[in-house]
């Protein structure tokens, strides 16, 4: 019984070590690739030219616009947010007045 337990114990330990080794190697490879990709000697002018060329090639698709272009005027000026805050504040003041009226009985 003890021999069987030790066999299974070492069997799982070996797989555990192999899995940990694979994960660590994958992390090391990912770090090396990340360093290579982020270490590109590109000038800002070249990057801007690539962006402009991409915009011209795609014909100015919707993904090039900001979200502000897709909002209506009342959403852009935050009228919906201000109206919700005003409504909530009014409801809270009314509830507080009602509770005070009930508490003091006037």
C-alpha positions in Angstrom: 0.0 0.0 0.0 2.7 2.4 0.9 4.7 1.6 -2.2 1.6 2.3 -4.4 1.1 5.6 -2.6 4.7 6.6 -3.1 4.5 5.7 -6.8 1.4 7.9 -7.4 2.9 10.7 -5.3 6.0 10.8 -7.4 4.0 10.4 -10.6 1.9 13.5 -9.8 5.0 15.4 -8.6 6.7 14.8 -11.9 3.7 16.2 -13.8 3.5 19.1 -11.5 7.2 20.0 -12.2 6.7 19.6 -15.9 3.7 21.9 -15.9 5.4 24.5 -13.8 8.5 24.3 -16.2 6.3 24.8 -19.3 4.5 27.8 -17.7 7.7 29.4 -16.7 9.3 28.9 -20.1 6.2 30.3 -21.8 6.4 33.4 -19.5 10.0 33.9 -20.4 9.3 33.6 -24.1 6.4 36.1 -23.8 8.7 38.5 -22.0 11.3 38.2 -24.7 8.8 38.7 -27.5 7.3 41.7 -25.7 10.7 43.3 -25.4 11.3 42.8 -29.1 8.0 44.3 -30.1 8.2 47.3 -27.8 11.7 48.1 -28.8 11.0 49.3 -32.3 13.1 52.2 -33.4 10.2 54.1 -35.1 10.0 57.9 -35.2 6.8 59.6 -34.2 6.6 61.0 -37.7 6.7 57.5 -39.2 4.0 56.4 -36.8 1.8 59.4 -37.7 2.3 58.8 -41.4 1.2 55.1 -41.0 -1.9 56.2 -39.1 -2.8 58.8 -41.8 -2.2 56.2 -44.6 -4.4 53.7 -42.7 -7.2 56.3 -42.4 -7.0 57.1 -46.1 -6.9 53.4 -47.1 -10.0 52.6 -45.1 -11.9 55.6 -46.2 -12.5 57.1 -42.7 -14.5 54.2 -41.2 -16.5 54.7 -38.0 -13.8 53.3 -35.8 -11.7 56.4 -36.5 -14.3 58.7 -35.0 -14.5 59.5 -31.3 -17.6 58.6 -29.3 -18.5 62.3 -29.1 -19.4 62.2 -32.8 -22.0 59.5 -32.1 -23.7 61.2 -29.1 -26.7 63.5 -29.4 -26.4 67.1 -28.1 -28.2 66.4 -24.9 -26.0 63.5 -24.1 -22.9 65.4 -25.0 -23.8 68.3 -22.6 -24.6 65.7 -19.9 -28.3 66.8 -19.5 -29.4 63.2 -18.9 -26.9 62.9 -16.0 -27.8 66.3 -14.5 -31.5 65.5 -14.8 -31.1 62.2 -13.0 -29.1 63.8 -10.2 -31.6 66.6 -9.8 -34.5 64.1 -9.7 -32.7 61.9 -7.1 -31.8 64.9 -4.9 -35.4 66.1 -5.1 -36.8 62.7 -4.2 -34.3 62.4 -1.2 -35.3 65.9 0.1 -39.0 65.0 -0.3 -38.5 61.7 1.5 -36.6 63.4 4.3 -39.4 66.0 4.7 -42.0 63.3 4.8 -40.1 61.3 7.4 -39.6 64.5 9.6 -43.3 65.3 9.3 -44.2 61.7 10.3 -41.7 61.7 13.2 -42.8 65.0 14.7 -46.5 64.7 13.8 -47.0 68.3 12.5 
